[in-house]
Amino acid sequence: MPINYTENVKFLKKNNKMQIQKQIVKLSLILFLTGFFGKADAQESFYVYFMQNGKRANVKDSKIELKKQAFDIYVEYTAPMNLLVNASLNHKTWLAAKKGKLLYNLPVFKETKAERPTIFDFDATLFLNPEMCFIWKKNQSDSISNLKSKKGRTINIKKIRNLYSVPDSVNIYPPEFEKDLYLVFIYTEKDKSGERIEIQRELVKINWVKKYETETKAYEHKKKVVAKDKVRTAEQNLKRKQKLAKKEEQRLKKLEEDKEKRLQKEKEKKE
C-alpha cells in the first residue's frame, strides 16, 4: 500500500500543534497556581553611584558626568553579594547589555573562572579590559567595614586614582581621562541546578567634563529662569487670592446690607 506523505505531514503538523497547545495550557496552569499559592523568594538588589570632591553623583539614564579627577565608586546593597564588573573604553559590551542581551550572550560574562581577579587586586586602580570581567566580592571595600546607609544598606567603596588599559598596557591618570568609560555591573545567583541566572544589571557611561552641569553658565541661567518663574507664579497666586478675598468681602457686605434692609422693613411693618 503506497504511503500518503501529504496525509502524514498533515497528521504530524496537527499532532505537534496539539502537543504545543497542551504544553502552553500546562505552563499557564503552573504560572496561575504559582501566582496564587506560590511564595517567591525576595531578591536582593544593589545600587551604584559615585562620589567626587565630596559631592555625590547619581547615575541617570545609565550616564554620568565626572571631572578629570580621582573618584570613588559606591555600591549599596540590601545584603552583601558578589558582583561581576566589566570596565572598558570600548562600548561594545555596554551597548549589548543596554540593548538587553542575555548574560550568556555577553562574551565577557559568559565564561566562569574560579580564580577570576577582583577589582581590589589593584590598589586605587581600575583595570580596563574589554575581554574579561572582574569580581567585586561581597564586603570588599576601601572604607571601614560594615559601613551602613541611613536606610540600613551595606555600603562598599572602590577608590579610583588612575585607570589601567590592559590592551594598551598603559596607566591612564586623571588629566589624561579623555575617552568615555563604560561600566557594567551584574549580580547573579545559582538556581537549584547550579546554573547561573542574572538577577540585576546596572550600566554606567562616564563622560569626562571640565565642569559639572551645576557649575555651567547654562545651568545658572536655567536656575535663574526657574527662580523667576516661581516668583511670577507666586505673585499670580497672591493676586488670585486677593481677588477672591475681595469678592468674598463684597459678598459678605451685601449679605449684611440685605439683612439690615430686611430688619428695617420688618420694623416698619410692626410700627
C-alpha positions in Angstrom: 0.0 0.0 0.0 1.6 3.4 -1.0 2.4 5.9 1.7 0.4 9.1 1.6 3.1 11.6 2.6 0.7 14.5 2.4 -1.6 13.0 4.9 1.3 12.1 7.2 2.6 15.6 7.1 -0.8 17.0 7.9 -1.1 14.5 10.8 2.3 15.4 12.2 1.6 19.1 12.0 -1.8 18.6 13.7 -0.2 16.4 16.4 2.7 18.9 17.0 0.2 21.7 17.3 -1.8 19.7 19.8 1.3 19.0 21.8 2.3 22.6 21.8 -1.1 23.7 22.9 -1.0 21.1 25.8 2.3 22.5 26.9 1.0 26.1 26.8 -2.0 25.1 28.9 0.2 23.2 31.3 2.6 26.1 31.7 -0.3 28.6 32.1 -1.8 26.5 34.8 1.6 26.3 36.7 2.0 30.1 36.5 -1.6 30.6 37.6 -1.2 28.3 40.6 2.2 29.8 41.4 0.7 33.3 41.3 -2.0 32.3 43.8 -0.2 29.7 46.0 3.5 30.1 45.4 5.7 32.2 47.6 8.5 33.8 45.7 11.8 34.4 47.5 12.6 38.1 47.8 15.6 39.0 45.6 18.4 41.1 46.8 19.5 44.2 44.9 22.2 46.8 44.7 22.6 50.5 43.7 25.6 52.3 42.1 26.5 55.9 42.5 29.7 58.0 42.6 31.5 60.5 44.8 33.9 63.1 43.7 35.2 66.2 45.5 32.8 65.4 48.4 29.9 65.6 46.0 27.5 62.7 45.2 26.8 62.0 41.6 23.9 59.8 40.7 23.6 57.8 37.5 20.8 59.0 35.3 19.7 57.0 32.2 22.8 54.9 32.6 25.0 58.0 32.2 27.0 60.3 34.5 29.4 63.3 34.2 32.6 63.4 36.2 35.6 65.8 36.2 39.0 64.5 35.1 39.9 63.8 38.7 40.0 60.9 41.2 36.7 59.5 42.1 35.0 56.8 44.2 32.5 54.1 43.2 29.9 53.5 45.8 27.7 50.4 45.8 24.8 50.0 48.3 23.4 46.5 48.9 20.3 45.2 50.5 22.6 42.3 51.6 26.3 41.6 50.8 26.8 40.0 47.4 29.4 39.3 44.7 29.2 41.4 41.6 30.7 40.9 38.2 32.2 44.1 36.9 33.4 45.0 33.4 35.2 48.3 32.8 36.3 49.3 29.3 36.9 52.2 27.0 35.2 50.1 24.3 31.4 50.5 24.3 30.7 47.0 22.7 29.7 45.1 25.9 28.0 48.1 27.5 25.9 48.7 24.4 24.9 45.0 24.1 24.0 44.9 27.8 21.9 48.1 27.3 20.1 46.5 24.4 19.0 43.7 26.8 21.2 40.8 25.5 21.1 37.9 27.9 24.0 37.2 30.2 25.2 34.2 28.2 25.1 36.3 25.0 27.6 38.7 26.6 31.1 37.0 25.9 32.7 39.0 28.7 30.4 37.4 31.3 29.9 34.0 29.6 32.8 32.0 30.9 33.0 31.3 34.6 36.5 31.3 36.1 37.2 30.0 39.6 40.1 32.4 40.2 38.7 35.5 38.5 40.6 38.6 39.7 38.9 41.1 41.9 38.8 44.8 41.3 40.6 45.2 44.6 43.7 43.2 43.4 45.0 46.6 42.1 45.2 49.3 44.7 43.4 52.5 43.7 43.4 51.3 40.1 40.5 50.3 37.9 41.6 47.8 35.2 40.0 48.3 31.8 39.7 45.1 29.8 37.0 44.7 27.0 37.7 40.9 27.0 37.0 40.0 30.7 35.2 41.0 33.9 36.3 41.1 37.5 34.6 40.2 40.7 33.7 42.8 43.3 33.5 40.3 46.2 31.0 40.9 49.0 32.3 43.1 51.8 35.3 44.2 49.9 35.7 47.9 50.4 38.2 50.8 50.7 36.0 52.1 53.5 35.6 51.0 57.1 33.9 47.6 57.5 30.1 47.4 57.9 29.5 50.9 56.7 25.8 51.5 56.5 23.5 54.0 54.7 20.7 55.8 56.5 18.3 53.1 55.2 20.5 50.4 56.7 22.0 49.2 53.4 25.6 47.9 53.3 28.0 50.3 51.5 31.2 49.2 49.8 33.5 51.7 48.2 36.2 51.4 45.5 38.6 54.4 45.3 39.9 55.1 41.8 43.0 57.2 41.4 44.0 56.0 38.0 42.9 53.6 35.2 45.0 50.9 33.6 44.2 49.9 30.0 45.0 46.2 29.6 45.0 46.2 25.7 47.4 49.1 25.6 49.4 48.1 28.8 49.4 51.7 30.0 48.4 53.7 33.0 45.9 56.5 32.5 45.9 59.3 35.1 43.1 61.8 35.7 44.5 64.6 33.5 44.6 62.1 30.6 41.0 60.9 31.0 39.6 61.6 27.5 37.6 58.6 26.2 34.2 57.8 27.7 34.4 55.0 30.3 31.9 52.1 30.2 31.0 50.1 33.3 28.7 47.1 33.6 27.7 45.6 37.0 25.9 42.3 37.1 24.5 40.3 40.0 23.9 36.6 39.5 22.6 33.7 41.6 22.7 30.0 41.1 19.4 28.1 40.7 18.7 24.6 42.1 20.5 23.0 39.1 23.6 25.1 39.8 23.2 27.3 36.7 23.9 31.0 37.0 20.9 33.3 36.4 21.1 37.0 36.2 19.2 39.0 38.9 20.2 42.6 38.2 22.4 44.6 35.9 23.5 48.3 36.2 25.1 50.2 33.4 27.2 53.4 33.7 28.7 55.5 31.0 31.1 58.1 32.4 31.6 61.3 30.3 34.5 63.4 31.4 33.8 67.2 31.7 35.6 70.3 32.8 32.7 71.5 34.9 29.8 69.8 36.5 26.4 70.7 35.0 25.7 72.7 38.2 28.8 74.9 37.5 28.0 75.9 33.9 26.5 79.2 32.8 23.7 77.4 31.1 22.7 75.8 34.4 22.9 79.1 36.2 20.8 80.7 33.5 18.3 77.9 33.8 18.3 78.2 37.6 17.5 82.0 37.3 14.7 81.3 34.8 13.2 78.8 37.2 13.5 81.2 40.1 11.8 84.0 38.1 9.0 81.6 37.1 8.5 80.7 40.8 8.3 84.4 41.7 5.9 85.1 38.9 3.7 82.1 39.8 3.7 83.2 43.5 2.7 86.7 42.5 -0.1 85.4 40.3 -1.4 83.2 43.1 -1.3 86.1 45.5 -3.3 88.3 43.2 -5.8 85.5 42.6 -6.2 85.1 46.4 -6.6 88.8 46.9 -9.2 89.0 44.2 -11.1 86.1 45.7 -10.8 87.7 49.2 -12.2 90.9 47.8 -15.1 89.2 46.2 -15.9 87.3 49.4 -15.7 90.6 51.3 -18.2 92.2 48.9 -20.5 89.2 49.2 -20.5 89.3 53.0 -21.0 93.1 52.9 -24.0 92.7 50.6 -25.5 90.0 52.8 -25.1 92.3 55.8 -26.8 95.1 53.9 -29.7 92.9 52.8 -30.1 91.7 56.4 -30.3 95.3 57.6 -32.9 96.2 54.9 -35.0 93.2 55.8 -34.9 94.0 59.5 -35.8 97.7 58.8 -38.8 96.6 56.7 -39.9 94.2 59.5 -39.6 97.1 62.0 -41.6 99.4 59.8 -44.4 96.9 59.4 -44.7 96.5 63.1 -45.0 100.2 63.6 
